[in-house]
């Protein structure tokens, strides 16, 4: 029985932090749109794509096997 074993390695946590930063950046990009109600390029196209990229990094961080 292994005690105090974390479920993820340090690389996983690093990728999770990078994913959170990308997610935050995507939401910030969506708020920068100058069109009414965010219906411009930043609010409808670029921001959501960056958010999806952030979620993809999060899934990668969770599914990646930690190195022993």
NUKE-537003 format. One record per residue: residue number from 1; residue in three letters; x, y, z of N, C-alpha, C, O in turn. Coordinates in Angstrom, 2 decimals. Atoms other than C-alpha are relative to their C-alpha. Layout:
N
<atom><num>NUM</num><residu>Ala</residu><n_u>X</n_u><n_v>Y</n_v><n_w>Z</n_w><ca_u>X</ca_u><ca_v>Y</ca_v><ca_w>Z</ca_w><c_u>X</c_u><c_v>Y</c_v><c_w>Z</c_w><o_u>X</o_u><o_v>Y</o_v><o_w>Z</o_w></atom>
...
end
This chain:
68
<atom><num>1</num><residu>Unk</residu><n_u>0.84</n_u><n_v>-1.17</n_v><n_w>0.00</n_w><ca_u>0.00</ca_u><ca_v>0.00</ca_v><ca_w>0.00</ca_w><c_u>0.89</c_u><c_v>1.24</c_v><c_w>0.00</c_w><o_u>1.79</o_u><o_v>1.38</o_v><o_w>0.83</o_w></atom>
<atom><num>2</num><residu>Unk</residu><n_u>-0.80</n_u><n_v>-1.21</n_v><n_w>0.12</n_w><ca_u>1.42</ca_u><ca_v>3.35</ca_v><ca_w>-1.06</ca_w><c_u>-0.72</c_u><c_v>1.15</c_v><c_w>0.71</c_w><o_u>-1.88</o_u><o_v>1.44</o_v><o_w>0.43</o_w></atom>
<atom><num>3</num><residu>Unk</residu><n_u>0.58</n_u><n_v>-1.13</n_v><n_w>-0.74</n_w><ca_u>0.81</ca_u><ca_v>6.26</ca_v><ca_w>1.29</ca_w><c_u>0.49</c_u><c_v>1.31</c_v><c_w>-0.60</c_w><o_u>1.61</o_u><o_v>1.40</o_v><o_w>-1.12</o_w></atom>
<atom><num>4</num><residu>Unk</residu><n_u>-0.32</n_u><n_v>-1.35</n_v><n_w>0.46</n_w><ca_u>0.78</ca_u><ca_v>9.94</ca_v><ca_w>0.31</ca_w><c_u>0.38</c_u><c_v>0.03</c_v><c_w>-1.48</c_w><o_u>1.21</o_u><o_v>0.86</o_v><o_w>-1.87</o_w></atom>
<atom><num>5</num><residu>Unk</residu><n_u>-0.26</n_u><n_v>0.00</n_v><n_w>1.43</n_w><ca_u>0.85</ca_u><ca_v>9.12</ca_v><ca_w>-3.40</ca_w><c_u>-1.04</c_u><c_v>0.90</c_v><c_w>-0.67</c_w><o_u>-2.24</o_u><o_v>0.65</o_v><o_w>-0.55</o_w></atom>
<atom><num>6</num><residu>Unk</residu><n_u>0.92</n_u><n_v>-0.90</n_v><n_w>0.68</n_w><ca_u>-0.66</ca_u><ca_v>11.95</ca_v><ca_w>-5.44</ca_w><c_u>-0.49</c_u><c_v>-0.65</c_v><c_w>-1.30</c_w><o_u>0.25</o_u><o_v>-1.40</o_v><o_w>-1.93</o_w></atom>
<atom><num>7</num><residu>Unk</residu><n_u>0.53</n_u><n_v>0.65</n_v><n_w>1.21</n_w><ca_u>-2.92</ca_u><ca_v>10.93</ca_v><ca_w>-8.34</ca_w><c_u>0.65</c_u><c_v>0.49</c_v><c_w>-1.29</c_w><o_u>0.64</o_u><o_v>-0.22</o_v><o_w>-2.29</o_w></atom>
<atom><num>8</num><residu>Unk</residu><n_u>-0.63</n_u><n_v>-0.56</n_v><n_w>1.18</n_w><ca_u>-1.07</ca_u><ca_v>13.18</ca_v><ca_w>-10.79</ca_w><c_u>1.45</c_u><c_v>0.35</c_v><c_w>0.31</c_w><o_u>1.81</o_u><o_v>0.59</o_v><o_w>1.46</o_w></atom>
<atom><num>9</num><residu>Unk</residu><n_u>-1.39</n_u><n_v>-0.41</n_v><n_w>-0.15</n_w><ca_u>2.58</ca_u><ca_v>13.95</ca_v><ca_w>-11.38</ca_w><c_u>0.13</c_u><c_v>1.51</c_v><c_w>-0.12</c_w><o_u>-0.85</o_u><o_v>2.21</o_v><o_w>-0.36</o_w></atom>
<atom><num>10</num><residu>Unk</residu><n_u>-0.22</n_u><n_v>-1.45</n_v><n_w>0.06</n_w><ca_u>4.14</ca_u><ca_v>17.39</ca_v><ca_w>-11.40</ca_w><c_u>-0.27</c_u><c_v>0.54</c_v><c_w>-1.40</c_w><o_u>-0.71</o_u><o_v>1.68</o_v><o_w>-1.55</o_w></atom>
<atom><num>11</num><residu>Unk</residu><n_u>0.29</n_u><n_v>-0.45</n_v><n_w>1.36</n_w><ca_u>3.85</ca_u><ca_v>17.58</ca_v><ca_w>-15.20</ca_w><c_u>-1.49</c_u><c_v>0.17</c_v><c_w>-0.22</c_w><o_u>-1.92</o_u><o_v>1.10</o_v><o_w>-0.90</o_w></atom>
<atom><num>12</num><residu>Unk</residu><n_u>1.45</n_u><n_v>-0.13</n_v><n_w>0.13</n_w><ca_u>0.11</ca_u><ca_v>16.99</ca_v><ca_w>-14.97</ca_w><c_u>-0.49</c_u><c_v>1.31</c_v><c_w>0.60</c_w><o_u>-1.31</o_u><o_v>2.01</o_v><o_w>0.01</o_w></atom>
<atom><num>13</num><residu>Unk</residu><n_u>0.42</n_u><n_v>-1.25</n_v><n_w>-0.64</n_w><ca_u>-0.29</ca_u><ca_v>19.87</ca_v><ca_w>-12.55</ca_w><c_u>0.48</c_u><c_v>1.21</c_v><c_w>-0.79</c_w><o_u>-0.21</o_u><o_v>2.23</o_v><o_w>-0.83</o_w></atom>
<atom><num>14</num><residu>Unk</residu><n_u>-0.50</n_u><n_v>-1.11</n_v><n_w>0.81</n_w><ca_u>1.86</ca_u><ca_v>22.09</ca_v><ca_w>-14.77</ca_w><c_u>-0.92</c_u><c_v>0.22</c_v><c_w>-1.20</c_w><o_u>-1.26</o_u><o_v>1.36</o_v><o_w>-1.52</o_w></atom>
<atom><num>15</num><residu>Unk</residu><n_u>0.91</n_u><n_v>-0.14</n_v><n_w>1.13</n_w><ca_u>-0.39</ca_u><ca_v>21.34</ca_v><ca_w>-17.76</ca_w><c_u>-1.38</c_u><c_v>0.50</c_v><c_w>0.44</c_w><o_u>-2.03</o_u><o_v>1.25</o_v><o_w>-0.30</o_w></atom>
<atom><num>16</num><residu>Unk</residu><n_u>1.28</n_u><n_v>-0.50</n_v><n_w>-0.51</n_w><ca_u>-3.49</ca_u><ca_v>21.94</ca_v><ca_w>-15.63</ca_w><c_u>0.05</c_u><c_v>1.50</c_v><c_w>0.23</c_w><o_u>-0.91</o_u><o_v>2.22</o_v><o_w>-0.08</o_w></atom>
<atom><num>17</num><residu>Unk</residu><n_u>-0.15</n_u><n_v>-1.44</n_v><n_w>-0.22</n_w><ca_u>-2.18</ca_u><ca_v>25.36</ca_v><ca_w>-14.65</ca_w><c_u>0.04</c_u><c_v>0.75</c_v><c_w>-1.32</c_w><o_u>-0.56</o_u><o_v>1.82</o_v><o_w>-1.46</o_w></atom>
<atom><num>18</num><residu>Unk</residu><n_u>-0.04</n_u><n_v>-0.62</n_v><n_w>1.33</n_w><ca_u>-1.39</ca_u><ca_v>26.18</ca_v><ca_w>-18.28</ca_w><c_u>-1.40</c_u><c_v>0.03</c_v><c_w>-0.60</c_w><o_u>-1.79</o_u><o_v>1.03</o_v><o_w>-1.20</o_w></atom>
<atom><num>19</num><residu>Unk</residu><n_u>1.37</n_u><n_v>0.05</n_v><n_w>0.51</n_w><ca_u>-4.92</ca_u><ca_v>25.08</ca_v><ca_w>-19.23</ca_w><c_u>-0.89</c_u><c_v>1.04</c_v><c_w>0.65</c_w><o_u>-1.71</o_u><o_v>1.66</o_v><o_w>-0.03</o_w></atom>
<atom><num>20</num><residu>Unk</residu><n_u>0.80</n_u><n_v>-1.02</n_v><n_w>-0.69</n_w><ca_u>-6.45</ca_u><ca_v>27.34</ca_v><ca_w>-16.59</ca_w><c_u>0.34</c_u><c_v>1.40</c_v><c_w>-0.50</c_w><o_u>-0.55</o_u><o_v>2.23</o_v><o_w>-0.66</o_w></atom>
<atom><num>21</num><residu>Unk</residu><n_u>-0.40</n_u><n_v>-1.31</n_v><n_w>0.53</n_w><ca_u>-4.44</ca_u><ca_v>30.30</ca_v><ca_w>-17.88</ca_w><c_u>-0.59</c_u><c_v>0.21</c_v><c_w>-1.38</c_w><o_u>-1.08</o_u><o_v>1.30</o_v><o_w>-1.69</o_w></atom>
<atom><num>22</num><residu>Unk</residu><n_u>0.58</n_u><n_v>-0.11</n_v><n_w>1.34</n_w><ca_u>-5.59</ca_u><ca_v>29.58</ca_v><ca_w>-21.45</ca_w><c_u>-1.50</c_u><c_v>0.23</c_v><c_w>0.08</c_w><o_u>-2.05</o_u><o_v>1.03</o_v><o_w>-0.67</o_w></atom>
<atom><num>23</num><residu>Unk</residu><n_u>1.44</n_u><n_v>-0.21</n_v><n_w>-0.18</n_w><ca_u>-9.21</ca_u><ca_v>29.32</ca_v><ca_w>-20.27</ca_w><c_u>-0.30</c_u><c_v>1.44</c_v><c_w>0.40</c_w><o_u>-1.20</o_u><o_v>2.07</o_v><o_w>-0.16</o_w></atom>
<atom><num>24</num><residu>Unk</residu><n_u>0.20</n_u><n_v>-1.39</n_v><n_w>-0.42</n_w><ca_u>-8.97</ca_u><ca_v>32.65</ca_v><ca_w>-18.48</ca_w><c_u>0.26</c_u><c_v>0.98</c_v><c_w>-1.13</c_w><o_u>-0.47</o_u><o_v>1.96</o_v><o_w>-1.28</o_w></atom>
<atom><num>25</num><residu>Unk</residu><n_u>-0.31</n_u><n_v>-0.86</n_v><n_w>1.14</n_w><ca_u>-7.36</ca_u><ca_v>34.22</ca_v><ca_w>-21.54</ca_w><c_u>-1.14</c_u><c_v>0.00</c_v><c_w>-1.01</c_w><o_u>-1.47</o_u><o_v>1.04</o_v><o_w>-1.59</o_w></atom>
<atom><num>26</num><residu>Unk</residu><n_u>1.13</n_u><n_v>0.07</n_v><n_w>0.94</n_w><ca_u>-10.23</ca_u><ca_v>32.98</ca_v><ca_w>-23.72</ca_w><c_u>-1.19</c_u><c_v>0.81</c_v><c_w>0.47</c_w><o_u>-1.83</o_u><o_v>1.49</o_v><o_w>-0.33</o_w></atom>
<atom><num>27</num><residu>Unk</residu><n_u>1.13</n_u><n_v>-0.79</n_v><n_w>-0.51</n_w><ca_u>-12.85</ca_u><ca_v>34.51</ca_v><ca_w>-21.44</ca_w><c_u>0.31</c_u><c_v>1.49</c_v><c_w>-0.03</c_w><o_u>-0.58</o_u><o_v>2.31</o_v><o_w>-0.28</o_w></atom>
<atom><num>28</num><residu>Unk</residu><n_u>-0.38</n_u><n_v>-1.42</n_v><n_w>0.09</n_w><ca_u>-10.91</ca_u><ca_v>37.78</ca_v><ca_w>-21.32</ca_w><c_u>-0.12</c_u><c_v>0.48</c_v><c_w>-1.43</c_w><o_u>-0.59</o_u><o_v>1.59</o_v><o_w>-1.68</o_w></atom>
<atom><num>29</num><residu>Unk</residu><n_u>0.12</n_u><n_v>-0.38</n_v><n_w>1.41</n_w><ca_u>-10.71</ca_u><ca_v>37.81</ca_v><ca_w>-25.13</ca_w><c_u>-1.46</c_u><c_v>0.24</c_v><c_w>-0.37</c_w><o_u>-1.76</o_u><o_v>1.17</o_v><o_w>-1.12</o_w></atom>
<atom><num>30</num><residu>Unk</residu><n_u>1.42</n_u><n_v>-0.18</n_v><n_w>0.31</n_w><ca_u>-14.50</ca_u><ca_v>37.40</ca_v><ca_w>-25.30</ca_w><c_u>-0.52</c_u><c_v>1.33</c_v><c_w>0.54</c_w><o_u>-1.41</o_u><o_v>1.93</o_v><o_w>-0.06</o_w></atom>
<atom><num>31</num><residu>Unk</residu><n_u>0.49</n_u><n_v>-1.27</n_v><n_w>-0.56</n_w><ca_u>-14.99</ca_u><ca_v>40.45</ca_v><ca_w>-23.07</ca_w><c_u>0.57</c_u><c_v>1.21</c_v><c_w>-0.72</c_w><o_u>0.04</o_u><o_v>2.31</o_v><o_w>-0.57</o_w></atom>
<atom><num>32</num><residu>Unk</residu><n_u>-0.63</n_u><n_v>-1.13</n_v><n_w>0.68</n_w><ca_u>-12.73</ca_u><ca_v>42.62</ca_v><ca_w>-25.24</ca_w><c_u>-0.71</c_u><c_v>0.40</c_v><c_w>-1.28</c_w><o_u>-0.34</o_u><o_v>1.41</o_v><o_w>-1.89</o_w></atom>
<atom><num>33</num><residu>Unk</residu><n_u>0.70</n_u><n_v>-0.29</n_v><n_w>1.25</n_w><ca_u>-15.14</ca_u><ca_v>42.57</ca_v><ca_w>-28.18</ca_w><c_u>-0.75</c_u><c_v>1.32</c_v><c_w>0.12</c_w><o_u>-1.48</o_u><o_v>1.55</o_v><o_w>1.08</o_w></atom>
<atom><num>34</num><residu>Unk</residu><n_u>0.64</n_u><n_v>-1.32</n_v><n_w>-0.04</n_w><ca_u>-16.34</ca_u><ca_v>46.07</ca_v><ca_w>-29.02</ca_w><c_u>-1.39</c_u><c_v>0.01</c_v><c_w>-0.65</c_w><o_u>-2.11</o_u><o_v>1.00</o_v><o_w>-0.55</o_w></atom>
<atom><num>35</num><residu>Unk</residu><n_u>1.32</n_u><n_v>0.08</n_v><n_w>0.61</n_w><ca_u>-19.43</ca_u><ca_v>44.92</ca_v><ca_w>-30.93</ca_w><c_u>-1.07</c_u><c_v>-0.12</c_v><c_w>1.09</c_w><o_u>-0.78</o_u><o_v>-0.62</o_v><o_w>2.18</o_w></atom>
<atom><num>36</num><residu>Unk</residu><n_u>1.06</n_u><n_v>0.14</n_v><n_w>-1.01</n_w><ca_u>-22.79</ca_u><ca_v>45.10</ca_v><ca_w>-29.12</ca_w><c_u>-0.28</c_u><c_v>-1.47</c_v><c_w>0.33</c_w><o_u>-0.38</o_u><o_v>-2.31</o_v><o_w>-0.57</o_w></atom>
<atom><num>37</num><residu>Unk</residu><n_u>0.30</n_u><n_v>1.34</n_v><n_w>-0.52</n_w><ca_u>-23.49</ca_u><ca_v>41.99</ca_v><ca_w>-27.01</ca_w><c_u>1.06</c_u><c_v>-1.03</c_v><c_w>-0.37</c_w><o_u>0.79</o_u><o_v>-2.22</o_v><o_w>-0.30</o_w></atom>
<atom><num>38</num><residu>Unk</residu><n_u>-1.08</n_u><n_v>0.93</n_v><n_w>0.31</n_w><ca_u>-20.15</ca_u><ca_v>40.46</ca_v><ca_w>-28.08</ca_w><c_u>-0.17</c_u><c_v>-0.77</c_v><c_w>-1.29</c_w><o_u>0.32</o_u><o_v>-1.89</o_v><o_w>-1.40</o_w></atom>
<atom><num>39</num><residu>Unk</residu><n_u>0.26</n_u><n_v>0.71</n_v><n_w>1.25</n_w><ca_u>-21.27</ca_u><ca_v>39.57</ca_v><ca_w>-31.60</ca_w><c_u>1.07</c_u><c_v>0.25</c_v><c_w>-1.06</c_w><o_u>0.80</o_u><o_v>0.05</o_v><o_w>-2.25</o_w></atom>
<atom><num>40</num><residu>Unk</residu><n_u>-1.09</n_u><n_v>-0.20</n_v><n_w>0.96</n_w><ca_u>-17.93</ca_u><ca_v>40.44</ca_v><ca_w>-33.24</ca_w><c_u>0.88</c_u><c_v>-1.23</c_v><c_w>-0.09</c_w><o_u>0.55</o_u><o_v>-2.29</o_v><o_w>0.45</o_w></atom>
<atom><num>41</num><residu>Unk</residu><n_u>-0.93</n_u><n_v>1.10</n_v><n_w>0.21</n_w><ca_u>-14.99</ca_u><ca_v>38.26</ca_v><ca_w>-34.22</ca_w><c_u>0.56</c_u><c_v>-0.52</c_v><c_w>1.32</c_w><o_u>0.69</o_u><o_v>-1.73</o_v><o_w>1.51</o_w></atom>
<atom><num>42</num><residu>Unk</residu><n_u>-0.59</n_u><n_v>0.43</n_v><n_w>-1.27</n_w><ca_u>-13.50</ca_u><ca_v>38.21</ca_v><ca_w>-30.73</ca_w><c_u>-0.99</c_u><c_v>-0.76</c_v><c_w>0.87</c_w><o_u>-0.63</o_u><o_v>-1.75</o_v><o_w>1.51</o_w></atom>
<atom><num>43</num><residu>Unk</residu><n_u>0.98</n_u><n_v>0.61</n_v><n_w>-0.88</n_w><ca_u>-16.72</ca_u><ca_v>37.29</ca_v><ca_w>-28.95</ca_w><c_u>-0.61</c_u><c_v>-1.29</c_v><c_w>-0.51</c_w><o_u>-1.04</o_u><o_v>-2.13</o_v><o_w>0.28</o_w></atom>
<atom><num>44</num><residu>Unk</residu><n_u>0.68</n_u><n_v>1.18</n_v><n_w>0.56</n_w><ca_u>-18.04</ca_u><ca_v>34.66</ca_v><ca_w>-31.34</ca_w><c_u>0.99</c_u><c_v>-1.03</c_v><c_w>-0.53</c_w><o_u>0.69</o_u><o_v>-2.23</o_v><o_w>-0.50</o_w></atom>
<atom><num>45</num><residu>Unk</residu><n_u>-0.92</n_u><n_v>0.95</n_v><n_w>0.64</n_w><ca_u>-14.96</ca_u><ca_v>33.12</ca_v><ca_w>-32.99</ca_w><c_u>1.26</c_u><c_v>-0.24</c_v><c_w>0.81</c_w><o_u>1.51</o_u><o_v>-1.37</o_v><o_w>1.24</o_w></atom>
<atom><num>46</num><residu>Unk</residu><n_u>-1.32</n_u><n_v>0.19</n_v><n_w>-0.61</n_w><ca_u>-11.59</ca_u><ca_v>33.72</ca_v><ca_w>-31.36</ca_w><c_u>-0.09</c_u><c_v>-0.40</c_v><c_w>1.47</c_w><o_u>0.59</o_u><o_v>-1.34</o_v><o_w>1.89</o_w></atom>
<atom><num>47</num><residu>Unk</residu><n_u>0.12</n_u><n_v>0.32</n_v><n_w>-1.42</n_w><ca_u>-12.60</ca_u><ca_v>33.68</ca_v><ca_w>-27.69</ca_w><c_u>-0.45</c_u><c_v>-1.43</c_v><c_w>0.27</c_w><o_u>0.20</o_u><o_v>-2.13</o_v><o_w>1.05</o_w></atom>
<atom><num>48</num><residu>Unk</residu><n_u>0.41</n_u><n_v>1.39</n_v><n_w>-0.23</n_w><ca_u>-14.55</ca_u><ca_v>30.41</ca_v><ca_w>-27.81</ca_w><c_u>1.03</c_u><c_v>-1.03</c_v><c_w>-0.47</c_w><o_u>1.16</o_u><o_v>-2.09</o_v><o_w>0.15</o_w></atom>
<atom><num>49</num><residu>Unk</residu><n_u>-1.04</n_u><n_v>0.93</n_v><n_w>0.44</n_w><ca_u>-11.76</ca_u><ca_v>28.73</ca_v><ca_w>-29.80</ca_w><c_u>1.13</c_u><c_v>-0.10</c_v><c_w>1.02</c_w><o_u>1.67</o_u><o_v>-1.18</o_v><o_w>1.25</o_w></atom>
<atom><num>50</num><residu>Unk</residu><n_u>-1.05</n_u><n_v>0.02</n_v><n_w>-1.03</n_w><ca_u>-9.23</ca_u><ca_v>29.73</ca_v><ca_w>-27.16</ca_w><c_u>-0.50</c_u><c_v>-0.76</c_v><c_w>1.24</c_w><o_u>0.26</o_u><o_v>-1.49</o_v><o_w>1.86</o_w></atom>
<atom><num>51</num><residu>Unk</residu><n_u>0.58</n_u><n_v>0.74</n_v><n_w>-1.14</n_w><ca_u>-11.57</ca_u><ca_v>28.40</ca_v><ca_w>-24.44</ca_w><c_u>0.01</c_u><c_v>-1.50</c_v><c_w>-0.30</c_w><o_u>0.35</o_u><o_v>-2.29</o_v><o_w>0.58</o_w></atom>
<atom><num>52</num><residu>Unk</residu><n_u>-0.04</n_u><n_v>1.42</n_v><n_w>0.36</n_w><ca_u>-11.89</ca_u><ca_v>25.09</ca_v><ca_w>-26.31</ca_w><c_u>1.43</c_u><c_v>-0.54</c_v><c_w>0.07</c_w><o_u>1.64</o_u><o_v>-1.68</o_v><o_w>0.49</o_w></atom>
<atom><num>53</num><residu>Unk</residu><n_u>-1.40</n_u><n_v>0.40</n_v><n_w>-0.11</n_w><ca_u>-8.10</ca_u><ca_v>24.94</ca_v><ca_w>-26.55</ca_w><c_u>0.38</c_u><c_v>-0.20</c_v><c_w>1.47</c_w><o_u>1.10</o_u><o_v>-1.15</o_v><o_w>1.80</o_w></atom>
<atom><num>54</num><residu>Unk</residu><n_u>-0.27</n_u><n_v>0.14</n_v><n_w>-1.43</n_w><ca_u>-7.93</ca_u><ca_v>25.47</ca_v><ca_w>-22.78</ca_w><c_u>-0.59</c_u><c_v>-1.28</c_v><c_w>0.57</c_w><o_u>0.05</o_u><o_v>-1.96</o_v><o_w>1.37</o_w></atom>
<atom><num>55</num><residu>Unk</residu><n_u>0.60</n_u><n_v>1.25</n_v><n_w>-0.46</n_w><ca_u>-10.34</ca_u><ca_v>22.60</ca_v><ca_w>-22.17</ca_w><c_u>0.75</c_u><c_v>-1.21</c_v><c_w>-0.56</c_w><o_u>0.88</o_u><o_v>-2.23</o_v><o_w>0.13</o_w></atom>
<atom><num>56</num><residu>Unk</residu><n_u>-0.77</n_u><n_v>1.10</n_v><n_w>0.58</n_w><ca_u>-8.33</ca_u><ca_v>20.38</ca_v><ca_w>-24.54</ca_w><c_u>1.29</c_u><c_v>-0.22</c_v><c_w>0.79</c_w><o_u>1.69</o_u><o_v>-1.36</o_v><o_w>1.02</o_w></atom>
<atom><num>57</num><residu>Unk</residu><n_u>-1.22</n_u><n_v>0.13</n_v><n_w>-0.82</n_w><ca_u>-5.18</ca_u><ca_v>21.11</ca_v><ca_w>-22.51</ca_w><c_u>-0.35</c_u><c_v>-0.62</c_v><c_w>1.35</c_w><o_u>0.42</o_u><o_v>-1.43</o_v><o_w>1.86</o_w></atom>
<atom><num>58</num><residu>Unk</residu><n_u>0.43</n_u><n_v>0.58</n_v><n_w>-1.27</n_w><ca_u>-7.10</ca_u><ca_v>20.27</ca_v><ca_w>-19.33</ca_w><c_u>-0.23</c_u><c_v>-1.51</c_v><c_w>-0.14</c_w><o_u>0.22</o_u><o_v>-2.28</o_v><o_w>0.71</o_w></atom>
<atom><num>59</num><residu>Unk</residu><n_u>0.22</n_u><n_v>1.43</n_v><n_w>0.21</n_w><ca_u>-8.24</ca_u><ca_v>16.91</ca_v><ca_w>-20.74</ca_w><c_u>1.31</c_u><c_v>-0.74</c_v><c_w>-0.20</c_w><o_u>1.49</o_u><o_v>-1.85</o_v><o_w>0.30</o_w></atom>
<atom><num>60</num><residu>Unk</residu><n_u>-1.30</n_u><n_v>0.61</n_v><n_w>0.19</n_w><ca_u>-4.70</ca_u><ca_v>16.18</ca_v><ca_w>-21.88</ca_w><c_u>0.73</c_u><c_v>-0.17</c_v><c_w>1.33</c_w><o_u>1.35</o_u><o_v>-1.20</o_v><o_w>1.59</o_w></atom>
<atom><num>61</num><residu>Unk</residu><n_u>-0.67</n_u><n_v>0.05</n_v><n_w>-1.31</n_w><ca_u>-3.39</ca_u><ca_v>16.98</ca_v><ca_w>-18.39</ca_w><c_u>-0.58</c_u><c_v>-1.10</c_v><c_w>0.87</c_w><o_u>0.15</o_u><o_v>-1.76</o_v><o_w>1.61</o_w></atom>
<atom><num>62</num><residu>Unk</residu><n_u>0.63</n_u><n_v>1.04</n_v><n_w>-0.83</n_w><ca_u>-5.90</ca_u><ca_v>14.65</ca_v><ca_w>-16.76</ca_w><c_u>0.30</c_u><c_v>-1.40</c_v><c_w>-0.52</c_w><o_u>0.54</o_u><o_v>-2.31</o_v><o_w>0.26</o_w></atom>
<atom><num>63</num><residu>Unk</residu><n_u>-0.15</n_u><n_v>1.32</n_v><n_w>0.58</n_w><ca_u>-5.46</ca_u><ca_v>11.76</ca_v><ca_w>-19.19</ca_w><c_u>1.46</c_u><c_v>-0.45</c_v><c_w>-0.15</c_w><o_u>1.72</o_u><o_v>-1.64</o_v><o_w>-0.33</o_w></atom>
<atom><num>64</num><residu>Unk</residu><n_u>-1.42</n_u><n_v>0.36</n_v><n_w>0.16</n_w><ca_u>-1.65</ca_u><ca_v>11.87</ca_v><ca_w>-19.43</ca_w><c_u>0.46</c_u><c_v>-0.80</c_v><c_w>1.21</c_w><o_u>0.20</o_u><o_v>-0.44</o_v><o_w>2.36</o_w></atom>
<atom><num>65</num><residu>Unk</residu><n_u>-0.52</n_u><n_v>0.82</n_v><n_w>-1.09</n_w><ca_u>0.04</ca_u><ca_v>9.14</ca_v><ca_w>-17.40</ca_w><c_u>1.19</c_u><c_v>0.70</c_v><c_w>0.64</c_w><o_u>2.08</o_u><o_v>1.17</o_v><o_w>-0.07</o_w></atom>
<atom><num>66</num><residu>Unk</residu><n_u>-1.17</n_u><n_v>-0.61</n_v><n_w>-0.67</n_w><ca_u>2.41</ca_u><ca_v>10.54</ca_v><ca_w>-14.77</ca_w><c_u>1.22</c_u><c_v>-0.89</c_v><c_w>-0.17</c_w><o_u>1.12</o_u><o_v>-2.12</o_v><o_w>-0.13</o_w></atom>
<atom><num>67</num><residu>Unk</residu><n_u>-1.24</n_u><n_v>0.75</n_v><n_w>0.15</n_w><ca_u>6.02</ca_u><ca_v>9.53</ca_v><ca_w>-15.28</ca_w><c_u>0.47</c_u><c_v>-0.46</c_v><c_w>1.37</c_w><o_u>0.46</o_u><o_v>0.31</o_v><o_w>2.33</o_w></atom>
<atom><num>68</num><residu>Unk</residu><n_u>-0.43</n_u><n_v>0.56</n_v><n_w>-1.30</n_w><ca_u>7.33</ca_u><ca_v>7.27</ca_v><ca_w>-12.52</ca_w><c_u>1.45</c_u><c_v>0.31</c_v><c_w>0.27</c_w><o_u>1.98</o_u><o_v>-0.08</o_v><o_w>1.31</o_w></atom>
end
